[in-house]
Amino acid sequence: MDLNQEINCASEILSISDLSVVRSGVKVIHDINLSISCGEFVGIVGPNGGGKSTLLLTALGILKPKTGMVKIYDDAPLSKKLVGKVGWVPQAASNLPTNVQITVRELIQLGTLKRKDLFLVRKKNRVKVDQIIKLVGLEEVANKRVSQLSGGQRQRAAIGKALASEADLLLMDEPLVGVDRESRNSLLKLLDNLCHNENKTILMISHDLATIKQTVHRMIYLEETIRFDGPTLNFPNLTSLAHLRGIEATHDEQELLDIDADKPNLDPITIVPSKDGV
């Protein structure tokens, strides 16, 4: 498929109903009801152990539900009909061992191995890999070993591999870990462009609440169950978020004001530059 051609975008990509998942005898998530539409960029946030990765692994079919149902394009996860339609970018996707001698082009090309028509379209695959390398902004390093790249570049390569399978749905677990600030901004812009211009649908886990709020179209707060699901602009402030989590304040507002009033008024610190200007 030509990346530049218009993509026919179905209305609903992922549907989850009444889902609960048990791991090691413990119910990790429960009563999950979720619908993700084509072209959405959805961020999942929540505390460690809240069930974020469990939710994605269940959507992939790696974990089995205790109750409920997961459907992708009206098919169960791991269905043969979904081959190449779902891309998985795990947290460790960019952490390849330094002794692995594989180039950016070769890594992205591995994504085409999931395609059933592999032996019939080798030339078409080469063209597609070139298009993806350009799309993820790695043209200048296409023939470099992945181990020589920065964290942001390796993450782009991992995303490129997922795109090479012609995946319409990208599930991403902490893709920003180990990525520097400049690369992080350009990577998030890339993901947003994939949704707007390529009709890709992205469901992304991140612990970086501030970054997520600046980027995604919709946010989900998950802590055993979904406690918020809505537009990013409507995401609750820290006080409201604490209430959602059942966390009670140890001090009331007046106590905090009294504590601040009792603090001594300190003169501002003046930083004098050295002769070297540092």
C-alpha positions as CSV (number, residue, x, y, z in Angstrom):
1,M,0.0,0.0,0.0
2,D,1.3,3.4,-0.9
3,L,1.7,5.5,2.2
4,N,0.6,8.6,0.2
5,Q,-2.7,7.1,-1.0
6,E,-5.9,7.8,0.8
7,I,-6.7,5.2,3.5
8,N,-10.2,3.9,4.1
9,C,-10.7,4.5,7.8
10,A,-13.2,2.3,9.7
11,S,-15.1,4.1,12.5
12,E,-14.1,1.7,15.4
13,I,-10.8,-0.1,15.7
14,L,-10.7,-1.4,19.2
15,S,-13.6,-2.5,21.4
16,I,-13.3,-3.7,25.0
17,S,-16.3,-4.7,27.1
18,D,-16.6,-5.8,30.7
19,L,-13.0,-6.8,30.8
20,S,-11.2,-8.2,33.8
21,V,-7.8,-9.8,33.9
22,V,-6.2,-11.9,36.6
23,R,-2.4,-12.4,36.9
24,S,-0.8,-14.7,39.5
25,G,-4.1,-15.0,41.2
26,V,-4.6,-11.3,41.6
27,K,-7.3,-9.3,39.6
28,V,-5.2,-6.6,38.0
29,I,-7.9,-4.8,36.0
30,H,-11.7,-5.0,36.1
31,D,-14.8,-3.6,34.6
32,I,-12.9,-2.1,31.6
33,N,-15.2,-0.7,28.8
34,L,-13.4,1.1,26.0
35,S,-13.9,2.0,22.4
36,I,-11.1,3.5,20.2
37,S,-11.9,5.0,16.9
38,C,-9.8,5.3,13.7
39,G,-7.3,8.2,13.8
40,E,-7.4,8.7,17.6
41,F,-4.2,9.3,19.6
42,V,-5.0,8.0,23.1
43,G,-2.7,8.3,26.1
44,I,-3.0,5.9,29.1
45,V,-1.7,7.1,32.4
46,G,-1.8,5.8,35.9
47,P,0.3,4.6,38.8
48,N,2.8,1.7,38.6
49,G,0.8,-1.6,39.0
50,G,-2.4,0.1,37.9
51,G,-2.8,-2.3,35.0
52,K,-1.7,-0.2,32.0
53,S,0.6,-2.8,30.4
54,T,-1.8,-5.6,31.3
55,L,-4.5,-3.8,29.3
56,L,-2.3,-3.6,26.2
57,L,-1.0,-7.2,26.5
58,T,-4.6,-8.3,26.7
59,A,-5.5,-6.3,23.6
60,L,-2.6,-8.1,21.8
61,G,-3.9,-11.5,22.9
62,I,-0.8,-12.3,25.0
63,L,-2.9,-12.3,28.2
64,K,-6.3,-13.9,28.4
65,P,-9.4,-12.2,30.0
66,K,-10.9,-13.6,33.1
67,T,-14.2,-12.0,31.9
68,G,-15.2,-9.8,29.1
69,M,-14.2,-9.4,25.5
70,V,-11.7,-7.7,23.3
71,K,-12.3,-7.1,19.6
72,I,-10.1,-5.5,17.0
73,Y,-11.9,-4.8,13.7
74,D,-14.6,-7.2,15.1
75,D,-12.1,-10.0,15.4
76,A,-10.5,-11.6,18.5
77,P,-6.8,-10.7,19.2
78,L,-4.3,-13.0,17.4
79,S,-6.9,-13.7,14.6
80,K,-5.3,-14.5,11.3
81,K,-7.4,-11.6,9.8
82,L,-5.4,-9.2,12.0
83,V,-2.0,-10.2,10.6
84,G,-0.1,-6.9,9.9
85,K,-2.9,-4.7,11.2
86,V,-1.6,-4.3,14.8
87,G,1.8,-3.0,15.6
88,W,3.4,-3.5,19.0
89,V,6.2,-1.1,20.2
90,P,7.2,-2.4,23.7
91,Q,9.2,-0.3,26.2
92,A,12.4,-2.2,25.4
93,A,12.0,-2.0,21.6
94,S,14.9,0.4,21.2
95,N,17.2,-1.5,23.7
96,L,18.9,-3.8,21.3
97,P,22.2,-5.3,22.5
98,T,25.3,-3.4,21.2
99,N,26.6,-6.5,19.6
100,V,23.6,-6.9,17.3
101,Q,24.9,-6.0,13.8
102,I,21.6,-4.8,12.2
103,T,21.1,-1.6,10.3
104,V,18.1,0.7,10.5
105,R,17.0,-0.4,7.1
106,E,17.2,-4.1,8.0
107,L,15.3,-3.6,11.3
108,I,12.4,-1.8,9.5
109,Q,12.5,-4.4,6.8
110,L,11.8,-7.1,9.4
111,G,8.3,-5.6,9.8
112,T,7.5,-6.9,6.3
113,L,8.0,-10.5,7.4
114,K,4.6,-10.5,8.9
115,R,2.9,-9.9,5.6
116,K,1.4,-13.0,3.9
117,D,2.4,-11.8,0.4
118,L,6.1,-11.5,1.3
119,F,7.5,-13.5,-1.6
120,L,5.3,-11.9,-4.2
121,V,6.1,-8.3,-3.4
122,R,9.8,-8.1,-2.5
123,K,10.3,-5.1,-4.8
124,K,7.2,-3.4,-3.4
125,N,8.5,-4.1,0.1
126,R,11.8,-2.3,-0.7
127,V,10.0,0.7,-1.9
128,K,7.8,0.7,1.1
129,V,10.8,0.5,3.5
130,D,12.3,3.5,1.8
131,Q,9.1,5.4,2.3
132,I,8.9,4.5,6.0
133,I,12.5,5.5,6.5
134,K,11.7,8.9,5.1
135,L,8.5,9.1,7.1
136,V,10.2,8.5,10.4
137,G,13.0,10.9,9.6
138,L,15.9,8.4,9.4
139,E,17.2,8.8,5.8
140,E,20.6,10.0,6.9
141,V,21.2,7.0,9.2
142,A,19.4,4.3,7.2
143,N,22.5,2.2,6.7
144,K,23.9,2.7,10.2
145,R,23.8,0.0,12.8
146,V,20.9,0.6,15.2
147,S,23.3,0.3,18.2
148,Q,25.0,3.5,17.0
149,L,21.9,5.6,17.1
150,S,20.5,7.9,19.8
151,G,17.6,6.7,22.0
152,G,15.2,8.8,20.0
153,Q,16.5,7.5,16.6
154,R,16.2,3.9,17.9
155,Q,12.7,4.5,19.0
156,R,11.8,5.9,15.5
157,A,13.3,2.8,14.0
158,A,11.1,0.6,16.2
159,I,8.1,2.6,15.1
160,G,9.2,2.2,11.5
161,K,9.3,-1.6,12.0
162,A,5.7,-1.5,13.2
163,L,4.6,0.6,10.3
164,A,6.3,-1.8,7.8
165,S,3.7,-4.4,8.7
166,E,1.1,-1.9,7.4
167,A,-0.3,-1.7,11.0
168,D,-3.3,0.5,11.4
169,L,-3.3,0.2,15.2
170,L,-0.1,1.0,17.1
171,L,0.1,-0.1,20.8
172,M,3.0,1.5,22.5
173,D,4.3,1.0,26.0
174,E,6.5,3.9,27.3
175,P,8.0,4.8,24.0
176,L,9.6,7.9,25.4
177,V,11.8,6.2,28.0
178,G,15.5,7.1,27.4
179,V,14.6,9.7,24.7
180,D,16.2,13.1,25.1
181,R,14.0,16.2,25.1
182,E,14.6,17.3,21.5
183,S,14.0,13.8,20.1
184,R,11.0,13.4,22.4
185,N,9.3,16.4,20.9
186,S,10.0,15.4,17.3
187,L,8.9,11.8,18.0
188,L,5.6,13.0,19.5
189,K,5.0,15.2,16.5
190,L,5.7,12.2,14.2
191,L,3.1,10.2,16.1
192,D,0.5,13.0,15.9
193,N,1.1,13.3,12.1
194,L,0.6,9.6,11.7
195,C,-2.9,9.9,13.2
196,H,-3.8,13.1,11.3
197,N,-2.2,12.3,7.9
198,E,-2.0,8.5,7.8
199,N,-5.2,7.6,9.7
200,K,-3.1,5.5,12.2
201,T,-4.7,4.8,15.6
202,I,-2.3,5.0,18.6
203,L,-2.8,3.8,22.1
204,M,0.2,4.8,24.2
205,I,1.2,4.3,27.8
206,S,3.3,6.9,29.4
207,H,4.3,7.9,33.0
208,D,5.0,11.4,31.8
209,L,1.7,13.1,32.5
210,A,2.8,16.6,31.4
211,T,4.1,15.4,28.1
212,I,0.9,13.3,27.4
213,K,-1.3,16.3,28.2
214,Q,0.5,18.3,25.6
215,T,0.3,15.6,22.9
216,V,-2.6,13.2,22.8
217,H,-6.2,13.8,21.8
218,R,-7.7,11.8,24.5
219,M,-6.6,10.6,28.0
220,I,-7.4,7.5,30.0
221,Y,-6.5,7.3,33.7
222,L,-6.3,3.6,34.6
223,E,-5.9,2.3,38.2
224,E,-7.4,-1.2,38.3
225,T,-10.4,0.3,36.4
226,I,-10.9,3.3,34.2
227,R,-11.3,6.3,36.4
228,F,-11.2,9.0,33.7
229,D,-11.7,8.8,29.9
230,G,-12.2,11.9,27.9
231,P,-10.6,14.8,25.9
232,T,-7.2,15.9,27.1
233,L,-8.5,19.4,28.0
234,N,-11.0,17.9,30.5
235,F,-8.4,15.8,32.3
236,P,-8.7,16.5,36.1
237,N,-6.2,18.7,38.0
238,L,-4.0,17.2,40.7
239,T,-6.6,17.7,43.5
240,S,-9.4,16.1,41.5
241,L,-7.1,13.3,40.4
242,A,-6.3,12.6,44.0
243,H,-10.0,12.4,44.7
244,L,-10.4,10.0,41.8
245,R,-7.8,7.8,43.4
246,G,-9.4,8.0,46.8
247,I,-6.5,9.9,48.3
248,E,-7.4,12.2,51.2
249,A,-5.5,15.4,52.0
250,T,-3.5,15.2,55.2
251,H,-3.8,19.0,55.7
252,D,-6.7,21.2,54.9
253,E,-6.3,24.4,53.0
254,Q,-6.1,26.7,56.1
255,E,-3.4,24.5,57.6
256,L,-1.3,24.9,54.5
257,L,-1.8,28.7,54.6
258,D,-0.7,28.7,58.2
259,I,2.4,26.7,57.5
260,D,3.4,29.1,54.7
261,A,2.8,32.1,57.0
262,D,5.1,30.6,59.6
263,K,8.0,30.2,57.1
264,P,10.7,33.0,57.5
265,N,10.9,35.5,54.6
266,L,14.2,34.6,53.0
267,D,16.0,37.0,50.8
268,P,16.3,35.8,47.2
269,I,19.5,34.1,46.3
270,T,21.7,36.1,43.9
271,I,23.9,34.0,41.6
272,V,27.1,35.8,40.7
273,P,28.7,34.5,37.5
274,S,32.3,33.6,37.5
275,K,35.0,35.2,35.4
276,D,34.4,32.5,32.9
277,G,30.8,33.4,32.6
278,V,29.7,30.1,34.2
